[in-house]
């Protein structure tokens, strides 16, 4: 029998967490027409035994799919998709868990609207040394019964909207065997395809609905696969190339192209952030990846993102090699460091304190600047020490004297264009001279 909903859970060495995840699913209230497909990707801990035990205790709901050895990222996801029988699918990670009763709410939406995609919200909790992630409220009127390009434009307008595929419940009929495929066959190191997968789901849909109450508890671990991948700059080169190649699949709506280009600009900043730490062989590997997609750049010629425009000029050069690529990224870093050097400020603030901002702080540390600190609107960050620098409320800028503001530089450093603009205006409102503000 085919259930209404299949929840696919991927597991690799998660014996500390998978029990909590499965408990939250087998004890759903008011709805039973679902299955849980647990795929273990060659765990070496007790995860397989735990998963097998749940399958034996809850045979009407849980099916266990063991894979023999650890493998390339997303093999477990593909196996789950092949095994699942539901009309609707959802894919979550085995270290997260869900709110009890949410499947009943999902079923009610399906029965009343039958949308192609249900967009959900999440709550996150952060373990030690992991970067926090906060979801935002969504406007039902901008999602329910709206056209695909309108929903995409709305999502793109939200500065810190998290694109991970686990926040969607989607019709099986939307997908095919290429959902988790990479465009770049030679690249095999943690390609960070999450947003590419999300785009493929959203681009295939023609109707949407919102599950307004947060349903997923997203665990942020410093040693998780996603957290570790974010420290690998070449993974971001791979991701950038994946998004660029994805443009070849986009042929109808301008909104689709626009949201991919925005993601391209974000990934480019993440590449830039760690590229100063690369070994020489990393530059050669990066060039090898980028050479696969150089011709696709013609699809973004009219784009206004400054970072992409500068990269486009560079990638159109006849000789793309490791040395010239290193020179390009060094010039991007020097553009920011040189701005600060030119003003010789008494105080330097970087707003907010995200990963890209921390990279910029590192560049300035190399240049021996002093009197630096982070600013962040997230109150949870206030008082923390990050990379040896304190983090304060941006409102501290409002307490400075006019003379102090004249000697203060604020670097606005996020990967989100719209958020950069909001933070820039916030600093202007606090009285920081615009000549002392740089959007990085």
C-alpha angles and dihedrals in degrees: 000000000000115000123216093242133027119195112200115203121191120205135187118163095333101134090135092059114021094082091058090048094051093043090057090054103041090051098055112145129228097005133071108164096105142091133212116218109195114194118191113201099209099297117192095201130065095287095107092052091050093048092046090051092054091048090054094046096044105032093157092061113019128067121180123213113186119196115203103230141009111273147164116327114272097024087112091050091052091049090051092052091050092050101041117099102187127121087226125038136204128181122202136166121254095237093060128071138200140236114262112247097025094113090060089055091048091051091051090053091049092049094049102035109012091207123185091232133021113203114211136192130227144205120218134204122194129221123206117305094004122125112247122242123198125193123217134224116264129214111239090202090062093052115029113087091351126138120259096249091047092052091048092050089050093050090047090053091060105087099210102027108151111227099198113141094229091078092068135080107197142176116265089225090068096066139063135185093287098066093107098027124124122227091215111067096187096054111086107159115105097300098196094228096165097111093040088056090048092051091051090053095046095042091055094051128092100181133041142186134188126235093204103189110075109255106178130067103210114204116213110206125178091219099042121123093252094046092048092048091056089064092057109086094192088058087061091050087053090048092048090052091048092054092046091051089047088068087073088066093051111086111139119042124048088211090065092052092045096054092048091050090051089053089049091057090050094050091048090059091050089052090049092049097067103022092099088067097054125120118231093260089056091064091054092049091048091052090049090055095045092049088066091064107029093112092054090068088082086074092067101043092118094049118118100210103123094210092055092045091055092046091049092056089050096047092049089063115111095235111054108173140143095268095051091044090053089050091052095053092043089056090052091053093045090053088065098038091046091054091057092044090053092057097042092207127196091219132027125196127185117205122231118008100232127133096277091047090052090053090054090049088055091052091052091047088056087054091054097241115162136198093052130151141161127247124202136171091215104098091206088069097053113112094015123127113228120184087345092304127109124241120220141174113275087233086079086080089065091059094059121102119246089254091052092049089054088058096043125095122196120196113202104211121175131121090234116090097201092047091050089057092050093049091047091055091046090058091047089053089054089056102255108150111251089230086065095053124087127183102213 
